[in-house]
């Protein structure tokens, strides 16, 4: 059976963790301080939270967002 076409952005690994956290900015600060992470992008939400962020640690991109009710 043929393999399906896979879309993966250049520079991203095949599996990328996506974290939903309370206090995404604090998590970003932690990743920078402890793992020397590089911020790739931060997309703010309309309510002051972070809607989406991407951080590179070595060869892995970790994505995260602020948790919301429900």
PDB file of N, CA, C and O in Angstrom:
ATOM      1  N   UNK A   1       0.850  -1.169   0.000  1.00  0.00           N
ATOM      2  CA  UNK A   1       0.000   0.000   0.000  1.00  0.00           C
ATOM      3  C   UNK A   1       0.904   1.243   0.000  1.00  0.00           C
ATOM      4  O   UNK A   1       1.851   1.308   0.784  1.00  0.00           O
ATOM      5  N   UNK A   2       0.627   2.227  -0.865  1.00  0.00           N
ATOM      6  CA  UNK A   2       1.472   3.433  -0.902  1.00  0.00           C
ATOM      7  C   UNK A   2       1.310   4.262   0.370  1.00  0.00           C
ATOM      8  O   UNK A   2       0.238   4.323   0.971  1.00  0.00           O
ATOM      9  N   UNK A   3       2.396   4.887   0.747  1.00  0.00           N
ATOM     10  CA  UNK A   3       2.393   5.760   1.917  1.00  0.00           C
ATOM     11  C   UNK A   3       1.673   7.065   1.614  1.00  0.00           C
ATOM     12  O   UNK A   3       1.864   7.626   0.535  1.00  0.00           O
ATOM     13  N   UNK A   4       0.852   7.563   2.531  1.00  0.00           N
ATOM     14  CA  UNK A   4       0.187   8.844   2.275  1.00  0.00           C
ATOM     15  C   UNK A   4       1.200   9.991   2.261  1.00  0.00           C
ATOM     16  O   UNK A   4       2.255   9.913   2.889  1.00  0.00           O
ATOM     17  N   UNK A   5       0.863  11.030   1.548  1.00  0.00           N
ATOM     18  CA  UNK A   5       1.705  12.219   1.528  1.00  0.00           C
ATOM     19  C   UNK A   5       1.667  12.863   2.908  1.00  0.00           C
ATOM     20  O   UNK A   5       0.599  13.069   3.484  1.00  0.00           O
ATOM     21  N   UNK A   6       2.843  13.174   3.426  1.00  0.00           N
ATOM     22  CA  UNK A   6       2.942  13.752   4.760  1.00  0.00           C
ATOM     23  C   UNK A   6       3.441  15.190   4.639  1.00  0.00           C
ATOM     24  O   UNK A   6       4.431  15.465   3.962  1.00  0.00           O
ATOM     25  N   UNK A   7       2.734  16.100   5.309  1.00  0.00           N
ATOM     26  CA  UNK A   7       3.195  17.483   5.329  1.00  0.00           C
ATOM     27  C   UNK A   7       3.930  17.718   6.640  1.00  0.00           C
ATOM     28  O   UNK A   7       3.374  17.539   7.723  1.00  0.00           O
ATOM     29  N   UNK A   8       5.179  18.119   6.521  1.00  0.00           N
ATOM     30  CA  UNK A   8       5.979  18.433   7.693  1.00  0.00           C
ATOM     31  C   UNK A   8       6.798  19.664   7.338  1.00  0.00           C
ATOM     32  O   UNK A   8       7.561  19.639   6.372  1.00  0.00           O
ATOM     33  N   UNK A   9       6.650  20.757   8.116  1.00  0.00           N
ATOM     34  CA  UNK A   9       7.447  21.953   7.821  1.00  0.00           C
ATOM     35  C   UNK A   9       8.943  21.663   7.893  1.00  0.00           C
ATOM     36  O   UNK A   9       9.382  20.852   8.709  1.00  0.00           O
ATOM     37  N   UNK A  10       9.711  22.315   7.054  1.00  0.00           N
ATOM     38  CA  UNK A  10      11.173  22.165   7.074  1.00  0.00           C
ATOM     39  C   UNK A  10      11.706  22.518   8.457  1.00  0.00           C
ATOM     40  O   UNK A  10      11.301  23.515   9.054  1.00  0.00           O
ATOM     41  N   UNK A  11      12.609  21.697   8.953  1.00  0.00           N
ATOM     42  CA  UNK A  11      13.220  21.960  10.244  1.00  0.00           C
ATOM     43  C   UNK A  11      12.451  21.408  11.434  1.00  0.00           C
ATOM     44  O   UNK A  11      12.862  21.605  12.578  1.00  0.00           O
ATOM     45  N   UNK A  12      11.347  20.724  11.186  1.00  0.00           N
ATOM     46  CA  UNK A  12      10.547  20.129  12.255  1.00  0.00           C
ATOM     47  C   UNK A  12      10.785  18.622  12.263  1.00  0.00           C
ATOM     48  O   UNK A  12      11.041  18.021  11.219  1.00  0.00           O
ATOM     49  N   UNK A  13      10.700  18.019  13.442  1.00  0.00           N
ATOM     50  CA  UNK A  13      10.846  16.579  13.556  1.00  0.00           C
ATOM     51  C   UNK A  13       9.511  15.907  13.214  1.00  0.00           C
ATOM     52  O   UNK A  13       8.481  16.572  13.102  1.00  0.00           O
ATOM     53  N   UNK A  14       9.544  14.595  13.053  1.00  0.00           N
ATOM     54  CA  UNK A  14       8.328  13.861  12.697  1.00  0.00           C
ATOM     55  C   UNK A  14       7.276  13.910  13.794  1.00  0.00           C
ATOM     56  O   UNK A  14       6.078  13.919  13.509  1.00  0.00           O
ATOM     57  N   UNK A  15       7.718  13.942  15.049  1.00  0.00           N
ATOM     58  CA  UNK A  15       6.808  14.036  16.183  1.00  0.00           C
ATOM     59  C   UNK A  15       7.175  15.290  16.961  1.00  0.00           C
ATOM     60  O   UNK A  15       8.335  15.487  17.324  1.00  0.00           O
ATOM     61  N   UNK A  16       6.184  16.138  17.214  1.00  0.00           N
ATOM     62  CA  UNK A  16       6.432  17.380  17.942  1.00  0.00           C
ATOM     63  C   UNK A  16       5.456  17.485  19.107  1.00  0.00           C
ATOM     64  O   UNK A  16       4.243  17.440  18.901  1.00  0.00           O
ATOM     65  N   UNK A  17       5.968  17.626  20.329  1.00  0.00           N
ATOM     66  CA  UNK A  17       5.062  17.759  21.474  1.00  0.00           C
ATOM     67  C   UNK A  17       4.270  19.062  21.417  1.00  0.00           C
ATOM     68  O   UNK A  17       4.785  20.096  20.991  1.00  0.00           O
ATOM     69  N   UNK A  18       3.019  19.000  21.848  1.00  0.00           N
ATOM     70  CA  UNK A  18       2.158  20.193  21.940  1.00  0.00           C
ATOM     71  C   UNK A  18       1.614  20.227  23.358  1.00  0.00           C
ATOM     72  O   UNK A  18       0.839  19.357  23.757  1.00  0.00           O
ATOM     73  N   UNK A  19       2.023  21.235  24.117  1.00  0.00           N
ATOM     74  CA  UNK A  19       1.656  21.355  25.521  1.00  0.00           C
ATOM     75  C   UNK A  19       0.533  22.364  25.701  1.00  0.00           C
ATOM     76  O   UNK A  19       0.576  23.454  25.130  1.00  0.00           O
ATOM     77  N   UNK A  20      -0.462  22.010  26.486  1.00  0.00           N
ATOM     78  CA  UNK A  20      -1.500  22.941  26.916  1.00  0.00           C
ATOM     79  C   UNK A  20      -1.250  23.176  28.395  1.00  0.00           C
ATOM     80  O   UNK A  20      -1.400  22.265  29.209  1.00  0.00           O
ATOM     81  N   UNK A  21      -0.867  24.406  28.744  1.00  0.00           N
ATOM     82  CA  UNK A  21      -0.403  24.700  30.098  1.00  0.00           C
ATOM     83  C   UNK A  21      -1.129  25.904  30.678  1.00  0.00           C
ATOM     84  O   UNK A  21      -1.690  26.724  29.951  1.00  0.00           O
ATOM     85  N   UNK A  22      -1.104  25.989  31.978  1.00  0.00           N
ATOM     86  CA  UNK A  22      -1.594  27.179  32.657  1.00  0.00           C
ATOM     87  C   UNK A  22      -0.392  28.081  32.867  1.00  0.00           C
ATOM     88  O   UNK A  22       0.491  27.771  33.666  1.00  0.00           O
ATOM     89  N   UNK A  23      -0.358  29.192  32.151  1.00  0.00           N
ATOM     90  CA  UNK A  23       0.792  30.096  32.235  1.00  0.00           C
ATOM     91  C   UNK A  23       1.826  29.811  31.167  1.00  0.00           C
ATOM     92  O   UNK A  23       2.974  29.496  31.480  1.00  0.00           O
ATOM     93  N   UNK A  24       1.432  29.919  29.910  1.00  0.00           N
ATOM     94  CA  UNK A  24       2.337  29.615  28.795  1.00  0.00           C
ATOM     95  C   UNK A  24       3.570  30.517  28.796  1.00  0.00           C
ATOM     96  O   UNK A  24       4.665  30.057  28.471  1.00  0.00           O
ATOM     97  N   UNK A  25       3.414  31.783  29.151  1.00  0.00           N
ATOM     98  CA  UNK A  25       4.581  32.667  29.147  1.00  0.00           C
ATOM     99  C   UNK A  25       5.607  32.206  30.168  1.00  0.00           C
ATOM    100  O   UNK A  25       6.808  32.263  29.905  1.00  0.00           O
ATOM    101  N   UNK A  26       5.158  31.755  31.319  1.00  0.00           N
ATOM    102  CA  UNK A  26       6.075  31.219  32.318  1.00  0.00           C
ATOM    103  C   UNK A  26       6.784  29.973  31.819  1.00  0.00           C
ATOM    104  O   UNK A  26       7.963  29.770  32.109  1.00  0.00           O
ATOM    105  N   UNK A  27       6.075  29.138  31.069  1.00  0.00           N
ATOM    106  CA  UNK A  27       6.686  27.944  30.492  1.00  0.00           C
ATOM    107  C   UNK A  27       7.719  28.331  29.450  1.00  0.00           C
ATOM    108  O   UNK A  27       8.790  27.730  29.386  1.00  0.00           O
ATOM    109  N   UNK A  28       7.411  29.325  28.637  1.00  0.00           N
ATOM    110  CA  UNK A  28       8.375  29.814  27.637  1.00  0.00           C
ATOM    111  C   UNK A  28       9.625  30.323  28.342  1.00  0.00           C
ATOM    112  O   UNK A  28      10.740  29.974  27.955  1.00  0.00           O
ATOM    113  N   UNK A  29       9.451  31.139  29.367  1.00  0.00           N
ATOM    114  CA  UNK A  29      10.599  31.666  30.114  1.00  0.00           C
ATOM    115  C   UNK A  29      11.441  30.531  30.696  1.00  0.00           C
ATOM    116  O   UNK A  29      12.670  30.586  30.657  1.00  0.00           O
ATOM    117  N   UNK A  30      10.778  29.497  31.239  1.00  0.00           N
ATOM    118  CA  UNK A  30      11.463  28.328  31.786  1.00  0.00           C
ATOM    119  C   UNK A  30      12.264  27.608  30.701  1.00  0.00           C
ATOM    120  O   UNK A  30      13.429  27.272  30.912  1.00  0.00           O
ATOM    121  N   UNK A  31      11.647  27.371  29.544  1.00  0.00           N
ATOM    122  CA  UNK A  31      12.331  26.667  28.465  1.00  0.00           C
ATOM    123  C   UNK A  31      13.560  27.431  27.990  1.00  0.00           C
ATOM    124  O   UNK A  31      14.583  26.827  27.668  1.00  0.00           O
ATOM    125  N   UNK A  32      13.463  28.751  27.946  1.00  0.00           N
ATOM    126  CA  UNK A  32      14.610  29.573  27.544  1.00  0.00           C
ATOM    127  C   UNK A  32      15.708  29.488  28.601  1.00  0.00           C
ATOM    128  O   UNK A  32      16.875  29.277  28.272  1.00  0.00           O
ATOM    129  N   UNK A  33      15.338  29.650  29.856  1.00  0.00           N
ATOM    130  CA  UNK A  33      16.315  29.677  30.954  1.00  0.00           C
ATOM    131  C   UNK A  33      16.998  28.321  31.147  1.00  0.00           C
ATOM    132  O   UNK A  33      18.219  28.260  31.297  1.00  0.00           O
ATOM    133  N   UNK A  34      16.233  27.254  31.145  1.00  0.00           N
ATOM    134  CA  UNK A  34      16.777  25.942  31.495  1.00  0.00           C
ATOM    135  C   UNK A  34      17.347  25.193  30.283  1.00  0.00           C
ATOM    136  O   UNK A  34      18.384  24.537  30.393  1.00  0.00           O
ATOM    137  N   UNK A  35      16.683  25.286  29.145  1.00  0.00           N
ATOM    138  CA  UNK A  35      17.089  24.511  27.974  1.00  0.00           C
ATOM    139  C   UNK A  35      17.675  25.358  26.849  1.00  0.00           C
ATOM    140  O   UNK A  35      17.966  24.837  25.772  1.00  0.00           O
ATOM    141  N   UNK A  36      17.853  26.673  27.089  1.00  0.00           N
ATOM    142  CA  UNK A  36      18.370  27.584  26.064  1.00  0.00           C
ATOM    143  C   UNK A  36      17.523  27.512  24.799  1.00  0.00           C
ATOM    144  O   UNK A  36      18.049  27.550  23.687  1.00  0.00           O
ATOM    145  N   UNK A  37      16.194  27.406  24.979  1.00  0.00           N
ATOM    146  CA  UNK A  37      15.268  27.303  23.853  1.00  0.00           C
ATOM    147  C   UNK A  37      15.262  28.594  23.042  1.00  0.00           C
ATOM    148  O   UNK A  37      15.484  29.682  23.572  1.00  0.00           O
ATOM    149  N   UNK A  38      15.009  28.450  21.769  1.00  0.00           N
ATOM    150  CA  UNK A  38      14.886  29.587  20.849  1.00  0.00           C
ATOM    151  C   UNK A  38      13.406  29.764  20.524  1.00  0.00           C
ATOM    152  O   UNK A  38      12.731  28.806  20.146  1.00  0.00           O
ATOM    153  N   UNK A  39      12.906  30.978  20.669  1.00  0.00           N
ATOM    154  CA  UNK A  39      11.513  31.265  20.331  1.00  0.00           C
ATOM    155  C   UNK A  39      11.382  31.379  18.822  1.00  0.00           C
ATOM    156  O   UNK A  39      12.047  32.207  18.201  1.00  0.00           O
ATOM    157  N   UNK A  40      10.536  30.560  18.234  1.00  0.00           N
ATOM    158  CA  UNK A  40      10.296  30.615  16.797  1.00  0.00           C
ATOM    159  C   UNK A  40       9.124  31.527  16.479  1.00  0.00           C
ATOM    160  O   UNK A  40       9.191  32.333  15.551  1.00  0.00           O
ATOM    161  N   UNK A  41       8.040  31.399  17.255  1.00  0.00           N
ATOM    162  CA  UNK A  41       6.887  32.280  17.061  1.00  0.00           C
ATOM    163  C   UNK A  41       5.996  32.239  18.282  1.00  0.00           C
ATOM    164  O   UNK A  41       5.897  31.226  18.975  1.00  0.00           O
ATOM    165  N   UNK A  42       5.353  33.362  18.527  1.00  0.00           N
ATOM    166  CA  UNK A  42       4.356  33.469  19.593  1.00  0.00           C
ATOM    167  C   UNK A  42       3.168  34.205  19.009  1.00  0.00           C
ATOM    168  O   UNK A  42       3.307  35.316  18.497  1.00  0.00           O
ATOM    169  N   UNK A  43       1.998  33.586  19.087  1.00  0.00           N
ATOM    170  CA  UNK A  43       0.766  34.199  18.583  1.00  0.00           C
ATOM    171  C   UNK A  43      -0.120  34.481  19.787  1.00  0.00           C
ATOM    172  O   UNK A  43      -0.611  33.558  20.437  1.00  0.00           O
ATOM    173  N   UNK A  44      -0.321  35.764  20.081  1.00  0.00           N
ATOM    174  CA  UNK A  44      -1.152  36.098  21.245  1.00  0.00           C
ATOM    175  C   UNK A  44      -2.624  35.821  20.980  1.00  0.00           C
ATOM    176  O   UNK A  44      -3.101  35.927  19.850  1.00  0.00           O
ATOM    177  N   UNK A  45      -3.336  35.462  22.050  1.00  0.00           N
ATOM    178  CA  UNK A  45      -4.784  35.318  21.976  1.00  0.00           C
ATOM    179  C   UNK A  45      -5.433  36.653  22.276  1.00  0.00           C
ATOM    180  O   UNK A  45      -4.770  37.559  22.782  1.00  0.00           O
ATOM    181  N   UNK A  46      -6.691  36.795  21.982  1.00  0.00           N
ATOM    182  CA  UNK A  46      -7.391  38.045  22.196  1.00  0.00           C
ATOM    183  C   UNK A  46      -7.593  38.404  23.656  1.00  0.00           C
ATOM    184  O   UNK A  46      -7.921  39.548  23.970  1.00  0.00           O
ATOM    185  N   UNK A  47      -7.403  37.444  24.556  1.00  0.00           N
ATOM    186  CA  UNK A  47      -7.655  37.673  25.972  1.00  0.00           C
ATOM    187  C   UNK A  47      -6.379  37.803  26.794  1.00  0.00           C
ATOM    188  O   UNK A  47      -6.414  37.670  28.017  1.00  0.00           O
ATOM    189  N   UNK A  48      -5.253  38.063  26.134  1.00  0.00           N
ATOM    190  CA  UNK A  48      -3.982  38.202  26.843  1.00  0.00           C
ATOM    191  C   UNK A  48      -3.242  36.894  27.027  1.00  0.00           C
ATOM    192  O   UNK A  48      -2.097  36.889  27.479  1.00  0.00           O
ATOM    193  N   UNK A  49      -3.868  35.801  26.689  1.00  0.00           N
ATOM    194  CA  UNK A  49      -3.201  34.503  26.764  1.00  0.00           C
ATOM    195  C   UNK A  49      -2.419  34.254  25.486  1.00  0.00           C
ATOM    196  O   UNK A  49      -2.539  34.996  24.511  1.00  0.00           O
ATOM    197  N   UNK A  50      -1.625  33.210  25.507  1.00  0.00           N
ATOM    198  CA  UNK A  50      -0.888  32.821  24.310  1.00  0.00           C
ATOM    199  C   UNK A  50      -1.719  31.763  23.583  1.00  0.00           C
ATOM    200  O   UNK A  50      -2.016  30.700  24.129  1.00  0.00           O
ATOM    201  N   UNK A  51      -2.087  32.082  22.338  1.00  0.00           N
ATOM    202  CA  UNK A  51      -2.894  31.166  21.536  1.00  0.00           C
ATOM    203  C   UNK A  51      -2.035  30.034  20.977  1.00  0.00           C
ATOM    204  O   UNK A  51      -2.493  28.896  20.870  1.00  0.00           O
ATOM    205  N   UNK A  52      -0.783  30.349  20.619  1.00  0.00           N
ATOM    206  CA  UNK A  52       0.116  29.348  20.047  1.00  0.00           C
ATOM    207  C   UNK A  52       1.536  29.878  20.143  1.00  0.00           C
ATOM    208  O   UNK A  52       1.788  31.053  19.878  1.00  0.00           O
ATOM    209  N   UNK A  53       2.462  29.008  20.524  1.00  0.00           N
ATOM    210  CA  UNK A  53       3.879  29.365  20.543  1.00  0.00           C
ATOM    211  C   UNK A  53       4.681  28.161  20.098  1.00  0.00           C
ATOM    212  O   UNK A  53       4.260  27.018  20.275  1.00  0.00           O
ATOM    213  N   UNK A  54       5.842  28.426  19.519  1.00  0.00           N
ATOM    214  CA  UNK A  54       6.740  27.370  19.086  1.00  0.00           C
ATOM    215  C   UNK A  54       8.137  27.692  19.573  1.00  0.00           C
ATOM    216  O   UNK A  54       8.651  28.789  19.355  1.00  0.00           O
ATOM    217  N   UNK A  55       8.749  26.710  20.243  1.00  0.00           N
ATOM    218  CA  UNK A  55      10.077  26.861  20.819  1.00  0.00           C
ATOM    219  C   UNK A  55      10.972  25.743  20.285  1.00  0.00           C
ATOM    220  O   UNK A  55      10.564  24.582  20.242  1.00  0.00           O
ATOM    221  N   UNK A  56      12.191  26.097  19.879  1.00  0.00           N
ATOM    222  CA  UNK A  56      13.139  25.081  19.418  1.00  0.00           C
ATOM    223  C   UNK A  56      14.120  24.781  20.542  1.00  0.00           C
ATOM    224  O   UNK A  56      14.762  25.681  21.083  1.00  0.00           O
ATOM    225  N   UNK A  57      14.225  23.501  20.884  1.00  0.00           N
ATOM    226  CA  UNK A  57      15.226  23.011  21.822  1.00  0.00           C
ATOM    227  C   UNK A  57      16.062  22.001  21.054  1.00  0.00           C
ATOM    228  O   UNK A  57      15.585  20.919  20.711  1.00  0.00           O
ATOM    229  N   UNK A  58      17.309  22.358  20.787  1.00  0.00           N
ATOM    230  CA  UNK A  58      18.204  21.526  19.979  1.00  0.00           C
ATOM    231  C   UNK A  58      17.541  21.269  18.629  1.00  0.00           C
ATOM    232  O   UNK A  58      17.353  22.210  17.858  1.00  0.00           O
ATOM    233  N   UNK A  59      17.180  20.011  18.317  1.00  0.00           N
ATOM    234  CA  UNK A  59      16.599  19.736  16.995  1.00  0.00           C
ATOM    235  C   UNK A  59      15.089  19.497  17.052  1.00  0.00           C
ATOM    236  O   UNK A  59      14.495  19.018  16.086  1.00  0.00           O
ATOM    237  N   UNK A  60      14.470  19.836  18.196  1.00  0.00           N
ATOM    238  CA  UNK A  60      13.050  19.569  18.371  1.00  0.00           C
ATOM    239  C   UNK A  60      12.271  20.854  18.580  1.00  0.00           C
ATOM    240  O   UNK A  60      12.703  21.740  19.317  1.00  0.00           O
ATOM    241  N   UNK A  61      11.120  20.953  17.928  1.00  0.00           N
ATOM    242  CA  UNK A  61      10.216  22.084  18.145  1.00  0.00           C
ATOM    243  C   UNK A  61       9.123  21.618  19.085  1.00  0.00           C
ATOM    244  O   UNK A  61       8.453  20.618  18.829  1.00  0.00           O
ATOM    245  N   UNK A  62       8.945  22.356  20.184  1.00  0.00           N
ATOM    246  CA  UNK A  62       7.859  22.114  21.125  1.00  0.00           C
ATOM    247  C   UNK A  62       6.854  23.235  20.947  1.00  0.00           C
ATOM    248  O   UNK A  62       7.223  24.410  20.951  1.00  0.00           O
ATOM    249  N   UNK A  63       5.596  22.885  20.793  1.00  0.00           N
ATOM    250  CA  UNK A  63       4.538  23.892  20.643  1.00  0.00           C
ATOM    251  C   UNK A  63       3.732  23.930  21.929  1.00  0.00           C
ATOM    252  O   UNK A  63       3.614  22.925  22.630  1.00  0.00           O
ATOM    253  N   UNK A  64       3.179  25.096  22.233  1.00  0.00           N
ATOM    254  CA  UNK A  64       2.386  25.206  23.439  1.00  0.00           C
ATOM    255  C   UNK A  64       1.322  26.289  23.321  1.00  0.00           C
ATOM    256  O   UNK A  64       1.384  27.166  22.460  1.00  0.00           O
ATOM    257  N   UNK A  65       0.345  26.196  24.216  1.00  0.00           N
ATOM    258  CA  UNK A  65      -0.753  27.148  24.271  1.00  0.00           C
ATOM    259  C   UNK A  65      -1.204  27.279  25.714  1.00  0.00           C
ATOM    260  O   UNK A  65      -0.991  26.378  26.526  1.00  0.00           O
ATOM    261  N   UNK A  66      -1.825  28.399  26.026  1.00  0.00           N
ATOM    262  CA  UNK A  66      -2.425  28.571  27.345  1.00  0.00           C
ATOM    263  C   UNK A  66      -3.714  27.760  27.425  1.00  0.00           C
ATOM    264  O   UNK A  66      -4.494  27.715  26.474  1.00  0.00           O
ATOM    265  N   UNK A  67      -3.925  27.127  28.562  1.00  0.00           N
ATOM    266  CA  UNK A  67      -5.156  26.390  28.800  1.00  0.00           C
ATOM    267  C   UNK A  67      -6.332  27.366  28.935  1.00  0.00           C
ATOM    268  O   UNK A  67      -6.164  28.502  29.378  1.00  0.00           O
ATOM    269  N   UNK A  68      -7.498  26.911  28.552  1.00  0.00           N
ATOM    270  CA  UNK A  68      -8.725  27.696  28.717  1.00  0.00           C
ATOM    271  C   UNK A  68      -9.746  26.840  29.452  1.00  0.00           C
ATOM    272  O   UNK A  68      -9.624  25.615  29.482  1.00  0.00           O
ATOM    273  N   UNK A  69     -10.734  27.465  30.035  1.00  0.00           N
ATOM    274  CA  UNK A  69     -11.804  26.728  30.712  1.00  0.00           C
ATOM    275  C   UNK A  69     -12.484  25.769  29.750  1.00  0.00           C
ATOM    276  O   UNK A  69     -12.748  26.117  28.599  1.00  0.00           O
ATOM    277  N   UNK A  70     -12.765  24.566  30.221  1.00  0.00           N
ATOM    278  CA  UNK A  70     -13.509  23.604  29.434  1.00  0.00           C
ATOM    279  C   UNK A  70     -12.634  22.804  28.538  1.00  0.00           C
ATOM    280  O   UNK A  70     -13.123  21.944  27.806  1.00  0.00           O
TER     281      UNK A  70
END
